[in-house]
C-alpha cells in the first residue's frame, strides 16, 4: 500500500510535519511494509513559510528594511542558494502585524520594505521569487515595492513623490529606466487567493481599506487614487489592471506585482503543491490522507484540502480527511469528493483538552482507518 500524507496544520496544536509523523505511526501499526510519502502543505497563509522552507531547502535571511511607516526593522525571508528560489512574505516587512492599532493608516503606509526584501534576493542571484501577499497594512498599489526596485513615480511637475497610498492620485508618469536589471530575468509567482479588482466597490480600498485604518472619506480618496494609478499603468504598459482578477489583493499589490515584477498571480494552495512536486508524489498512491483543524463548508474556498482533492481526482485516488472537528453533511462530503472523513476527537473534552491530545488522537484515528482498509 502506498499512502501520501498531505495535511495543513492543526492551528495551535500540530504542525503539518507533526501530523505526518502521527498518521505514519498509526498506519504502520497495521501496514508494516507500507510506502509512506509525507507532503505537508499550506494555502499561502499563516505557517506557509515553514512549509516552504522544507521544500526549497532555504535558509533564513534577515536584513534591515523599512516597515510600513518607513521605520527601520529587521525582516526575514527564505533563500536557497542551491535552487536560487526566494520565498518572501509581504507581511514580514509591510504587514499590519508590525503596527499598533492606533498606527493603522493606509493613506500613509508603504510596501517599500517588501521591495527591499525582493531587491536583496535579486542581489543574491534569485532566479525565482515566490511572494506571499497576505496581511498587508498598505493601499499603495505596489508603488513602494516598485520604488525600492528602482522605479520612480512622478507628479505633474515631474517631481518624484513618496510611494504611499494617498499619493496614488498624484502619479502622472512612471520612470522605469533604473529598475533592477534582474527583474527582466527572474520568475515571480504571487500567492493570491482573492479575486478583488484593482478599484471599485469590490476593489482594494472599499473592501480592505477600513481594516487598515481608512475612514469613509479616505476610502473614497484611495479608490480614486487607484483609478488614476491604473490609468497611468494602462497608458505606460498597455495593461488594464481592472480586468485582472486579484489585482486588488493586498492594497493593489496583486496588480502592482503583475506590472512591476512581471509576476503571475497563482493560488497559494497551488504554489505550495508545486513546491512539493505534489502531483508527481501522489502517482500510484492507493490513498491520500489529508487534514486540517476544522473541516467545514469553507474548505473548498482555496484551502489545502481543496487542493489535495483536486489533484487526487486527476489520478482517481481516494482521499481520507482526518480533522480536528467536522461540520459537513454527507451530501457535502460527497460534493467535496472525500471518500472517508473522521473527526479525531475521542470522548467529551474541552477545546483545550482536544488540542493537547491531538497527536494521540490522530495516531488512533490513523490506526482505525488503516484497520478498516485491512
N, C-alpha and C positions, 0 to 999 in steps of 0.2 A: 504494500500500500504506500502511495505517495501522498503526503499531506503538505500543503502550503499554508503556513500560518501568517496571516496578513491583517493585523488589527490596527486600530488607532489606539491612543492611550485611554485608560480609565482616569479621567481628570481627578487629580488629588489623591489617587490611590495607586495605580500601576502605570508604569511607562509601557510603551509598545514592546520594548525589549523584554520587560518582566512578564508581560502577557505571553509572549512567545515561549519563554522558558517554562512557565507554569503549564501551558497547554501541552508542550512537548512531554513534560513529566507525566501528565495524565495519560496521554496516548501510548507512551512506551510501556505503561503498566499492562496494556492489552496487546499492542502490536510491537513486540520487542525488536523486530527487524525492520520496522517502518522507515521509509525515507522521509525525512522531515526537513523542509526548507522554510527558513524564517525570513519573512519580508515585512517588518514593521513599517507602517505607512503613516501619513498625516495629510491634512487637507489644505495646508498653507497657513493655518492659523497658529495659535499658541502651541509650542512644542515641536514645530516643524524643523527648527534649527538643529535640534539634537538628532533627529532622523536624517536630515540632510548630511550632517557631519559624518554619519556612519557610511553613507553611500559614496560621497565624493572623497572620502578619506582625507578630509580637510583639517587644517589647524586653525585655531582661533587667532585672528589678527586684531589687535586693539590699537587705535590711533586717536588723536585728539581732533575733534571736528566741531562745527557749530551746532548747537541744539536749535530747536525751532525759533528761539528768540535771540539767536546769534551769540549765545554764551558758550565758551569752550567746555566741552565734556569729552570723556573717553567713551568711544563706541566701538563695538566689535562686529566682525563678520568672519565668515569661513573662507579659507582659500586652500586649494590643493595644488601644490607645485607639480605634482605628478600628472594630474588631469587638466591643469590650468583652468579649473572651474572655481568661480567665486559664488558663494551664496550670501546675499545681503538682505537683511530685514529692515525695511524703511523705519519701523518703529524704534529701532535702536538709536537712530540719530534724529528722527523727525516725528517721534510719537507723542501722543497725548500723555503717555505714562511718564514722560520726562518733565511734565509741568504740574504745578499745583493747580487746583481747580480754579483759583482766582486769577490764574495766568492764562487760562484758555482764551485765545483771541486770534481767530484765523484771518483777521484783517492784517495782523502784524507778523504772523508766523511764516516760516520759510522751509523749503525742502533742501536747503543748501548742504546740510550735513550728510544727507543721503548721497548727493552728488560727490561729496568729498570721499565717501567710502568707495564709490564707483571709481573715482579718479585713482585712488590708491591701488585698487585691484587691477586697473588697466596698467599702471606703472609696474606692477609686479609681473605682468605678462599674461593676464587672464585672457583666454580666447572665448570663454563662455561665462556669462553672468546670469544668475537666477535671482530675480528681485521680488521679494515678498512685500506687498504694499498695504497690509492691514494696519489699523490702529494709528493712522496719521493725525497730526494736530494741525494740518495745513489745508489751505484752499488757494494755492498759488499756481495751479495748472502745470506743476513741474518746472516752473521758471527758476526757482532756486537751485534745484538739482542740475538743470542745464547750465546755469550761470557758473556753478562750481566746475563744470567741464569745459568752460571756455566760451560759451555763448554769451552775447551781450544783448540786452533789451533796451531800446532807445525810445525816448518820448518824441513829441512833435518838434522839439528844439534840438533833436539829435543828441540829447544828454542821456547818459546811462542811468537807469532807475534801479532802486533797490528791489530785489526779487521777492516781494511779499504779496499777499492776497490783494490788498487794497490798491496795488499799483497795476493790476492786470488791465484796468481801463485806460491806463496811460500809454501802454505799448503801441508804438506806431511802426517800428522797424526791428527786425531781428538780424543781428550780425553774427554769422557762424564761421567767420573767416579764421578764427583762432581756436575752434573746437578741438578737443583732444584727438590726435591723429588716429588712435586705435579704435575710435568709435565706428569707423567705416569697416573695420576688420573683425570686431567682436560680435558674437551672437548673444542677444539679450532676450531672455524669456521672463515674462512678468506674470506672477501668480495673481490672477484676478478672478474673483468668484462673484462679482456683482455685474449687473448689466446696465447700470445707470448711464444715460447720455451725458455729454460734457456739460451742457447747461439746460435750462428749462425747469419745469415743475418737478421733474424726476431726476434732475441733474445734481451735480456735486454740491452746489451751495444750498439749494432748497431742501435736499434730503439729509445732508450731513452737517450743514453749517451751524445749526443751533447747538448740537452736542459738542461743537468745537468753540463755543463761546460767542457766536454771532447773534446780534439782535435781529428783529424782523427787518428793520431798515437796512442793516448791514448785509443780510442775506440777499435782498433785492439788489444792492450795490455790487456784491460779489458776483451774482449771477450776470449782471450787465458786463462786469469785467471779463468773465469767462466767454461771453458772447463776442466781445471785442477781440480777445486773445485768439479765439477760434477763427475769426475773420482774418486776422493778420497771418495766422498759420496757413489758412487756405490760400491766401494771396501769395505767400512766400514759398510754400511747399506743395501746393495743389492737393492738399489733404483736407477732406471735410470731416473733422472730428465728430461732428454731431451725428454722423452716420455710423460711427464705430461703437458697437456695444461694449460697455465697460469703460469708455473714455472718461466718465465722471468718477471713477473709483479713486479713493484717497485724495479728494480735493482736486481732481483733474490730473493726477499723476499717471493714471491709466493712459490718457491721451497724450500727455507730455512724454511719457516713455516711448510711445509708438513713434512720435515725431522726432524727438531729440536723440533717442538711443537706437532708433530703428528697431524697437522692441516688438515682440509678438506677445499678445495677451492670451494666456492659457490658464485653464482652471488649476488651482493649487493642487487639487487631487491628481490630475493628470501629470503635472510636473513631477510630483514625488514618485508616482508609478514609473515614470520614465527614468528617473534617477535609479530606482530599484530594479530596473530591467524586468518589471513585473510580468508582462505578457510572456516573456521567454521563460521566466521562472516557473510559471504555472503549467507549462506544456506537459502533457501526460500525467497530470495530477489526478488522483481519484477524488480528492476533496480539497476545497479551500475553506479554511476556518478563519473567520474574522470576528470582530467585536469592538464595542465601544461602551462607554459608561452608560449611555441611555439610547435605546432603540425606540424611536417614535416616528410619527408621520413626517417629521422634518428630515429624516435620514436620507431621503432621495434628493435633497436640495444641495447637491455637490459635496456631501460628506464622504468620508473614507469608505464606508460600507457600500455606498452607491457606486463608487469607482471599482471596488472589488467585484461587485455583482456584474457590472458591465463587461469587465474583462473576462470573467468566468463564463458568461453566456456565450461569448465568441468561441470558446473552446468546449462548450457543452459540459462544463464541470459544475457539479452541485456545490452550493455554498451553505455552510453552517455558521450561524451567528451566536456567539456566547457573550451575553451582555450583562451589565450590572442590573439594569432594570429594563423591562419590556412593556411597552404600552401600545402595541399594534394589534389589530384584529387578524383573524385567519385570512380574511379577504385581502387585507393589506399585505400580509406575508406573501400570499400568492402573487399579488400585484408586484411586489418588490422582486420576486423570483428567488426567495430564500427557501431552501429545501428543509432546513432544520433551524429552529430558534429556541433558545433557552435563556431564562434569567438564572444567573449563577447563585443568587441569594438562597441560603438554606435557613428555614425556620423564621421565626419572628425576630426582627432585630431593628435597631435604630440605624439611621444612615451612617452614623459614625462607626457603629459596630460592623455594618456591611462593608464599609471601606477598609476597615482594619483587617477583615477576614477575606479580602478579595483574592489573595493568592491561593489560600487553601480552598476556597470555594471554586476557583477556576480550575485547579487541579482535579477536584472532584467532578466538576461538570465535564471536563475533557475525558476523564476516565469513563463516566457513564455514557457519553456519546460514543466512544470507541467500543464499549461493551455492546451497545445496540448494533453497531456495524458487524461485530464479530458473530 
